[in-house]
Amino acid sequence: MDNQYRKEIAWWFAELGAESEVDKYLALFPELNSRLSKFAIGILEWNLAGLINIDNRDDVNRVRLILKVLDRTSAFDFFDNTFNDADPETVGRITGLSQQDN
């Protein structure tokens, strides 16, 4: 089954010319080796847009937490593969992860 998810991610990444990044994303976000693979393209787009930095451990941890919440709640069905074009902060607010403003 893992191969199915990898193929799906590779297809989406190839659409953006980033197929060589698949293994890196799967290593950083092991949650993508599941039904959560649908969000891989959204995470790639966040990184390409500078909304996250996959070389920053805090950003990676924040995305992994978002993925865990999406997997356990109905938010999985609410969001499309690009998180409805929302940024990570908005996704965090919608899923109840964001900290309150000071």
Number of C-alpha atoms within 10 A of each C-alpha: 7 11 9 13 19 18 13 14 24 20 16 19 19 13 10 12 11 14 14 11 14 19 13 11 18 17 11 16 20 13 19 21 19 14 13 18 23 21 21 26 22 21 24 23 18 20 15 13 11 10 15 20 16 21 10 9 11 12 16 18 14 17 20 17 15 19 19 14 17 19 16 9 11 11 17 20 10 10 16 13 17 17 20 11 14 14 17 20 14 14 20 18 12 12 16 12 15 15 9 7 4 3
